[in-house]
Amino acid sequence: MRCLGPINAWRDERGTSAIEFAIVGPVFIALVIGAIYLCMALFALGSLHYAVEEGARCASIQPTIGGVQQCTSSTNIVSYTQGKYFGPSTAPTFTYAALTCGNSVSGSLNYVVNLGVKQVTVPMTATSCFP
């Protein structure tokens, strides 16, 4: 192996790719993980909105499924709404109320984002009223 002189040492480009990756790699990985958490949070919020809309609709029209009338009491409406939630494993809380706008179902959940050094809790709520 030949020895590099002081002037040639500055022109040597061996290892520059490793240094560039060490600078850019953690930022890229953090962006990818952040995008995944954001997508999961948006999926949970969309699923929560879908569940309360279906619960309010069921409370209004009271469909008959398999010869049994669905959504006749507030406990049936809440359990039906819980069955329509397909988000992450955090269990949302649903409530039912008969308001002047029609049948209203509200839902809330706390979505927890684990950042490694800290956990951030994001509260999510959704309300739907069906005439």
C-alpha positions in Angstrom: 0.0 0.0 0.0 1.3 3.3 -0.9 1.5 6.2 1.5 -0.4 9.3 0.7 1.3 12.6 1.1 -0.3 15.6 2.9 -1.6 17.1 -0.4 -3.0 13.8 -1.8 -4.8 12.9 1.5 -7.3 15.7 0.9 -8.0 14.3 -2.6 -8.7 10.8 -1.4 -12.4 10.0 -1.7 -12.5 6.6 -0.1 -15.2 6.3 2.6 -17.2 9.4 1.5 -20.3 7.2 0.7 -20.3 5.9 4.3 -20.0 9.4 5.7 -22.9 10.7 3.5 -25.0 7.7 4.5 -24.3 8.4 8.2 -25.6 11.9 7.8 -28.6 11.2 5.6 -29.6 7.7 6.8 -31.0 8.6 10.2 -33.1 11.4 8.8 -34.5 9.2 6.0 -35.3 6.4 8.5 -37.0 8.9 10.8 -39.1 10.2 7.9 -40.2 6.7 6.9 -41.2 5.8 10.4 -43.0 9.1 10.9 -44.9 8.5 7.6 -45.9 5.0 8.8 -47.2 6.4 12.2 -49.1 9.2 10.3 -50.8 6.6 8.0 -51.8 4.5 11.0 -53.2 7.5 12.8 -55.2 8.6 9.7 -56.5 5.0 9.3 -57.7 5.0 12.9 -59.4 8.4 12.5 -61.1 7.2 9.2 -62.2 4.0 10.9 -63.6 6.0 13.8 -65.6 8.2 11.5 -66.9 5.2 9.6 -68.0 3.5 12.8 -70.0 6.4 14.2 -71.6 7.1 10.8 -72.7 3.4 10.6 -73.9 3.5 14.2 -76.0 6.6 13.7 -77.4 5.2 10.5 -78.3 1.9 12.2 -80.0 3.7 15.0 -82.2 5.6 12.5 -83.3 2.8 10.2 -83.1 -0.2 12.6 -82.4 -2.9 10.0 -83.5 -6.5 10.4 -80.6 -8.9 10.0 -81.3 -12.6 10.2 -84.8 -12.0 11.5 -83.5 -10.0 14.4 -84.1 -6.2 14.5 -80.7 -4.5 15.1 -80.0 -1.2 17.0 -83.2 -1.1 19.1 -81.5 0.0 22.4 -78.5 2.2 23.2 -76.4 -0.8 24.2 -77.2 -2.5 20.9 -76.3 0.6 19.0 -73.0 1.0 20.9 -72.0 -2.7 20.4 -73.0 -2.5 16.7 -70.8 0.6 16.4 -67.9 -1.1 18.1 -68.2 -3.9 15.6 -67.8 -1.4 12.8 -64.5 0.0 14.1 -61.6 -1.6 12.3 -58.7 0.7 13.4 -55.6 -0.2 15.5 -56.0 -2.2 18.7 -56.8 0.8 20.9 -60.5 0.4 21.9 -62.6 3.6 21.3 -65.4 4.7 23.6 -68.8 5.1 21.9 -71.9 6.9 23.2 -75.4 7.2 21.8 -77.9 10.0 22.2 -81.2 10.9 20.6 -80.9 14.5 19.7 -83.0 17.0 17.7 -80.9 16.4 14.6 -81.7 12.7 14.8 -79.8 9.8 16.3 -76.3 10.8 17.3 -73.3 8.5 17.9 -70.0 9.9 19.2 -66.7 8.1 19.5 -63.4 9.0 21.0 -60.0 7.2 21.4 -56.5 8.0 22.4 -53.9 7.1 19.8 -50.5 6.5 21.3 -47.4 7.2 19.2 -44.2 5.6 20.7 -41.2 7.7 19.7 -38.7 5.5 21.5 -37.7 8.1 24.1 -41.2 9.5 24.6 -44.8 8.4 24.1 -47.2 11.0 22.6 -50.9 10.6 23.0 -53.1 12.0 20.3 -56.8 12.3 21.2 -59.3 11.6 18.4 -63.0 12.2 18.3 -65.8 11.8 15.8 -69.6 12.5 15.9 -72.3 11.6 13.5 -76.0 12.5 13.5 -78.4 10.7 11.1 -82.0 11.8 10.7 
